[in-house]
């Protein structure tokens, strides 16, 4: 570890003075997002009716399908004792599955899975057996793993208004930011904490979204907005976005210290999280350029013959049937981040695309137990926690 972080949330936040700052701010001011959060149930009710109707015309009811997919995800893969899904699979996958549950509750107003979510958080915030150096609170041996759980804490705060969850995300931001350097590649965050050799897309996108989300929930903040804007500007100029407006996996560095696009695969989740980050920055600043640039990436995905086939989102590994357990979850992450972008656009240009994907998956990639496979165009063969969580992310995107 390059920094020594306090073991307890309270201890560290007391050092920074955040407990008093945040409590005082919440008592006397509204954050940029607070009006949206306060009016969430009413506005979402209208949105839910409209979008569910779109799906129902083609046989799909998005709220019912989401609920059924979550129930099957829990029945088939959830281990209550461990407080996570499929304990033999990567830990971060459970962070994304938790996000699915939280998105469902946030968008519908349901609290059906709140007890489960609290149980998962209590279990998983303990120090990780494979990385005790992190001292718990989701501080893992890679910055992206921390980022998934930190964003889930943001959504848990949105649902419960319980300060402890925002405090954890504050801890996680500090942990992630300690692996940002201005030397190699002129900025950016390392994803691999043990080696500190790779600056990739997903770690930096998650950080952008986390920092901007914190700003939007802490009245009077300037620090997190400045960090988010710095991270965004660096990312956009880093070279990771190629000439087709699609994002490759990360950066390589030559012997002269010059960083360049490594031309590794264009995964769907790398196209997705940046959309959610851009939305948070737009909410914070009302700067339309964030939305304009986000739409370029989203539109590139929809127009790419490799990523969208017959109107259905497709992962590069699907054709050869080589998607591993990590890659199987990527598309659902893209879907719910695309929905976030769609929600701030007056013409909702991506509703039809999301509806088509959900309808196709529900009709062609689902078995009698409401389990889903990796290819939303089907056919169904088998399911994993990653495949199922991806489908839940898609279905929830319509709510």
C-alpha positions in Angstrom: 0.0 0.0 0.0 1.3 3.4 -0.8 -0.9 5.1 1.8 -2.0 4.2 5.3 -5.8 4.4 5.6 -7.7 4.3 8.9 -9.5 1.1 9.6 -12.8 2.6 10.5 -15.1 4.9 8.5 -15.7 7.1 11.5 -12.0 7.5 12.2 -11.0 8.5 8.7 -13.9 10.7 8.2 -13.2 12.4 11.5 -9.7 13.1 10.3 -11.0 14.7 7.1 -13.8 16.5 8.9 -16.3 15.0 6.6 -18.8 13.9 9.3 -19.4 17.4 10.4 -19.2 18.8 6.9 -21.7 16.4 5.3 -24.1 16.4 8.2 -24.1 20.2 8.3 -24.5 20.4 4.5 -27.4 18.0 4.4 -29.1 19.9 7.2 -28.8 23.3 5.4 -28.6 22.8 1.7 -29.6 20.6 -1.2 -27.1 18.8 -3.4 -27.4 19.1 -7.2 -29.2 15.7 -7.2 -31.4 16.1 -4.2 -34.4 17.5 -6.0 -34.3 14.5 -8.3 -34.0 12.1 -5.4 -36.8 13.8 -3.4 -39.1 13.7 -6.4 -38.0 10.3 -7.6 -41.1 8.2 -6.8 -43.5 10.4 -8.6 -41.5 10.9 -11.7 -40.5 7.3 -11.9 -44.1 6.1 -11.6 -44.9 7.9 -14.8 -41.8 6.6 -16.5 -42.4 3.1 -15.3 -45.9 3.0 -16.6 -44.7 4.4 -20.0 -41.8 2.0 -20.4 -43.6 -1.1 -19.1 -46.3 -0.4 -21.6 -43.8 -0.3 -24.4 -42.6 -3.7 -23.4 -46.0 -5.1 -22.7 -47.2 -4.4 -26.3 -44.7 -7.0 -27.4 -45.5 -9.5 -24.6 -42.9 -8.2 -22.1 -43.7 -6.5 -18.8 -40.4 -5.1 -17.7 -41.1 -4.9 -14.0 -42.5 -8.4 -13.9 -39.6 -9.8 -16.0 -37.1 -8.0 -13.8 -38.6 -9.3 -10.6 -38.7 -12.9 -12.0 -35.1 -12.7 -13.1 -33.9 -11.4 -9.7 -35.9 -14.1 -8.0 -34.2 -16.8 -10.2 -30.8 -15.1 -9.7 -31.2 -15.5 -5.9 -32.6 -19.0 -6.0 -30.0 -20.3 -8.4 -26.8 -18.5 -7.3 -27.2 -16.6 -4.0 -25.3 -17.9 -0.9 -26.9 -16.3 2.1 -24.3 -17.5 4.5 -21.5 -16.0 2.5 -23.6 -12.9 1.6 -22.7 -13.1 -2.1 -23.6 -14.9 -5.3 -21.5 -17.9 -6.6 -18.6 -17.6 -4.1 -16.3 -19.4 -6.5 -16.7 -16.6 -9.1 -15.0 -13.2 -9.0 -16.0 -11.1 -6.1 -16.8 -8.0 -8.2 -19.6 -9.9 -10.0 -21.5 -9.9 -6.7 -21.0 -6.1 -6.5 -22.7 -5.7 -9.9 -25.5 -8.2 -8.9 -26.0 -6.1 -5.8 -26.2 -3.0 -8.0 -28.9 -4.8 -10.0 -31.0 -5.3 -6.9 -30.5 -1.7 -5.9 -31.4 -0.3 -9.3 -34.6 -2.4 -9.3 -35.6 -0.9 -5.9 -34.5 2.6 -6.8 -36.5 2.6 -10.1 -39.6 0.9 -8.8 -39.9 2.1 -5.2 -39.9 -1.5 -4.0 -38.0 -2.5 -0.9 -38.3 -6.2 -1.4 -34.5 -6.8 -1.4 -33.4 -4.1 1.1 -32.8 -6.6 3.9 -30.7 -8.8 1.6 -28.8 -5.8 0.4 -27.9 -4.8 4.0 -26.8 -8.3 4.8 -24.6 -8.4 1.7 -23.0 -5.1 2.6 -22.3 -6.2 6.2 -20.7 -9.4 5.0 -18.6 -8.0 2.2 -17.3 -4.8 3.9 -15.2 -7.0 6.1 -11.4 -7.1 5.2 -11.0 -9.4 2.2 -9.1 -12.6 2.9 -7.0 -12.2 -0.2 -6.3 -8.6 0.4 -6.3 -7.8 4.2 -4.1 -4.8 3.4 -7.2 -3.0 2.2 -8.7 -3.1 5.7 -12.2 -3.7 4.5 -15.0 -1.4 3.2 -14.6 -2.8 -0.3 -10.9 -1.7 -0.6 -9.7 -4.5 -2.9 -6.5 -5.4 -4.8 -7.7 -3.6 -7.9 -9.3 -0.2 -8.2 -12.1 -1.4 -10.5 -13.2 -4.0 -8.0 -13.5 -1.3 -5.4 -15.3 1.0 -7.8 -18.2 -1.4 -8.4 -19.0 -1.7 -4.7 -18.5 2.0 -4.1 -21.1 2.8 -6.8 -23.5 0.3 -5.1 -23.0 2.2 -1.9 -24.0 5.4 -3.7 -27.2 3.8 -4.9 -27.8 2.4 -1.4 -27.5 5.9 0.0 -30.0 7.1 -2.6 -32.5 4.5 -1.5 -32.1 4.7 2.3 -30.7 8.2 2.8 -28.5 6.5 5.4 -25.2 8.5 5.7 -23.1 5.4 6.5 -23.3 4.2 2.9 -22.2 7.6 1.5 -19.4 7.5 4.1 -18.2 4.2 2.7 -18.1 5.5 -0.8 -16.1 8.5 0.4 -13.6 6.0 1.9 -13.5 4.1 -1.4 -12.9 7.2 -3.5 -9.9 8.1 -1.4 -8.5 4.6 -1.7 -9.0 4.6 -5.5 -7.5 8.1 -5.9 -4.4 7.1 -4.1 -3.5 5.1 -7.2 -3.8 8.0 -9.6 -0.5 9.3 -10.9 0.4 12.2 -13.1 3.7 10.6 -14.3 3.0 7.7 -16.5 0.6 8.6 -19.4 0.2 12.1 -18.0 -2.5 11.1 -15.5 -4.9 8.3 -14.9 -5.5 5.6 -12.3 -3.8 2.2 -12.1 -6.2 -0.7 -12.1 -3.7 -3.3 -10.8 -2.8 -2.2 -7.3 -0.2 -4.9 -6.7 1.9 -4.1 -9.7 0.8 -0.6 -10.8 1.5 -1.2 -14.4 -1.8 -0.8 -16.3 -4.0 2.2 -16.7 -7.2 0.9 -18.3 -10.6 2.2 -19.3 -12.9 0.7 -16.7 -11.0 1.7 -13.5 -10.9 5.3 -14.7 -14.5 5.4 -15.9 -15.7 4.0 -12.5 -13.7 6.6 -10.7 -15.2 9.4 -12.9 -18.7 8.2 -12.1 -17.9 7.8 -8.4 -16.3 11.2 -7.9 -19.1 13.0 -9.8 -21.8 11.0 -7.9 -20.2 12.1 -4.6 -20.3 15.7 -5.7 -24.0 15.4 -6.6 -24.8 14.1 -3.2 -22.6 16.4 -1.0 -24.0 20.0 -0.9 -21.3 22.6 -1.3 -18.7 20.2 -2.6 -15.9 21.4 -5.0 -13.3 18.7 -4.4 -15.0 15.8 -6.0 -16.3 17.7 -9.0 -12.7 19.0 -9.7 -11.4 15.4 -9.5 -14.2 14.1 -11.7 -13.6 16.8 -14.3 -9.8 16.2 -14.2 -10.3 12.4 -14.7 -12.8 13.0 -17.5 -10.6 15.4 -19.4 -7.6 13.1 -19.1 -9.7 10.1 -20.2 -11.1 11.9 -23.3 -7.6 12.9 -24.3 -5.8 9.6 -23.4 -6.2 7.9 -26.7 -8.4 5.1 -25.4 -11.3 6.3 -27.6 -10.5 5.2 -31.1 -11.4 6.6 -34.5 -14.8 4.9 -34.4 -15.7 6.6 -31.1 -15.4 3.2 -29.3 -13.3 2.6 -26.3 -10.5 0.0 -26.3 -9.5 -1.7 -23.1 -6.6 0.5 -22.0 -3.2 2.0 -22.7 0.2 0.7 -23.5 3.5 2.5 -23.0 6.5 2.4 -25.3 10.2 2.6 -24.3 10.1 6.4 -24.6 7.3 6.6 -22.1 4.7 7.5 -24.6 1.3 6.0 -23.9 -1.1 4.9 -26.7 -4.3 2.9 -27.3 -3.4 -0.8 -26.8 -6.0 -1.9 -29.4 -7.3 -4.6 -27.0 -11.0 -5.7 -27.4 -13.8 -3.2 -27.3 -15.9 -4.5 -24.4 -19.4 -3.3 -24.0 -19.0 -2.3 -20.3 -16.2 0.1 -21.3 -18.7 1.9 -23.6 -21.3 1.9 -20.8 -19.8 3.2 -17.5 -18.5 6.3 -19.3 -22.1 7.1 -20.2 -23.2 7.0 -16.6 -20.2 9.1 -15.6 -21.0 11.7 -18.2 -24.6 11.9 -16.9 -23.4 12.6 -13.4 -21.1 15.3 -14.7 -23.9 16.8 -16.7 -26.2 16.8 -13.6 -23.4 18.6 -11.7 -22.6 21.2 -14.3 -25.5 21.4 -16.8 -22.7 21.4 -19.5 -24.2 19.8 -22.6 -20.8 18.8 -23.9 -20.9 15.8 -21.5 -24.1 14.6 -23.1 -22.9 15.3 -26.6 -19.7 13.2 -26.2 -21.6 10.4 -24.4 -24.1 10.2 -27.3 -21.2 9.8 -29.8 -20.1 6.7 -27.9 -23.6 5.3 -27.5 -24.4 5.9 -31.1 -21.2 4.2 -32.1 -22.2 1.1 -30.3 -25.6 1.0 -31.9 -24.1 1.5 -35.4 -21.3 -1.0 -35.0 -21.9 -4.2 -36.9 -19.7 -6.0 -34.4 -21.4 -4.7 -31.2 -25.0 -4.5 -32.4 -26.2 -7.4 -34.6 -29.8 -7.3 -35.9 -30.5 -4.7 -33.3 -29.2 -6.8 -30.4 -26.2 -5.8 -28.2 -23.4 -8.4 -28.7 -20.1 -9.0 -26.9 -17.0 -9.6 -29.1 -16.5 -13.0 -27.5 -19.9 -14.3 -28.3 -19.3 -15.4 -31.9 -16.5 -17.8 -30.8 -18.3 -18.7 -27.6 -15.3 -17.7 -25.5 -16.8 -15.3 -23.0 -15.4 -15.9 -19.6 -17.3 -15.3 -16.3 -16.2 -11.7 -16.2 -17.1 -10.9 -19.8 -20.6 -12.5 -19.5 -21.8 -9.6 -17.3 -20.6 -6.7 -19.4 -23.7 -6.1 -21.5 -26.0 -5.5 -18.6 -23.7 -2.9 -17.3 -23.8 -1.1 -20.6 -27.6 -1.3 -20.6 -28.3 0.4 -17.3 -25.8 3.1 -18.0 -27.3 3.7 -21.4 -30.6 4.0 -19.6 -29.1 6.7 -17.4 -28.1 8.7 -20.5 -31.5 8.1 -22.0 -33.2 9.5 -18.9 -31.6 13.0 -19.4 -32.4 13.3 -23.1 -35.8 14.9 -23.9 -36.4 12.6 -26.9 -35.4 9.3 -25.0 -33.6 8.1 -28.2 -32.4 4.8 -26.7 -35.8 3.5 -25.4 -36.5 1.5 -28.5 -33.0 -0.1 -28.6 -33.3 -1.1 -24.9 -36.8 -2.4 -25.4 -35.8 -4.5 -28.4 -32.9 -6.0 -26.6 -35.0 -6.8 -23.5 -37.8 -8.3 -25.7 -35.3 -10.4 -27.6 -33.6 -11.7 -24.5 -37.0 -12.4 -22.8 -38.3 -14.3 -25.9 -35.2 -16.1 -27.1 -32.6 -16.4 -24.3 -34.8 -17.4 -21.3 -35.7 -20.8 -20.0 -38.7 -21.9 -18.0 -37.1 -20.9 -14.7 -36.4 -17.3 -15.9 -32.7 -17.9 -16.2 -30.7 -16.3 -19.0 -27.7 -17.2 -21.1 -25.0 -14.8 -22.5 -26.3 -14.2 -26.0 -29.6 -12.3 -25.8 -30.4 -13.5 -29.3 -30.4 -17.0 -27.9 -30.6 -19.9 -27.8 -30.6 -20.6 -24.0 -28.1 -23.3 -23.0 -27.1 -22.6 -19.4 -26.8 -19.7 -17.0 -24.2 -18.3 -14.5 -24.4 -15.5 -12.0 -22.7 -13.2 -14.6 -25.1 -14.1 -17.4 -28.1 -13.7 -15.1 -26.9 -10.4 -13.6 -26.3 -9.1 -17.1 -29.9 -9.9 -18.1 -31.2 -8.3 -14.9 -29.3 -5.2 -15.7 -30.9 -5.1 -19.1 -34.4 -5.6 -17.9 -34.0 -3.1 -15.1 -32.9 -0.5 -17.7 -36.5 -0.3 -18.9 -37.9 0.7 -15.5 
